[in-house]
């Protein structure tokens, strides 16, 4: 019966690096992901604010005309 090697996983491929280096890289990746998420939420709030202002202005004009 031939010995089979376990599949190469992400943790096995990171095992060759020092733990501090892996922790530093994961910290940078997490910070960039949070920064991107914050930017998306910020622009989402701008879009939502614009839609609320447009809807409010349209409702005001429509109520004024009727």
Secondary structure, DSSP 8 states (H G I E B T S, - for coil): ---------HHHHHTTS-HHHHHHHHHHHHHHHHHHHHHHHHHHHHHHHHHHHHHHHHHHHHHHH-
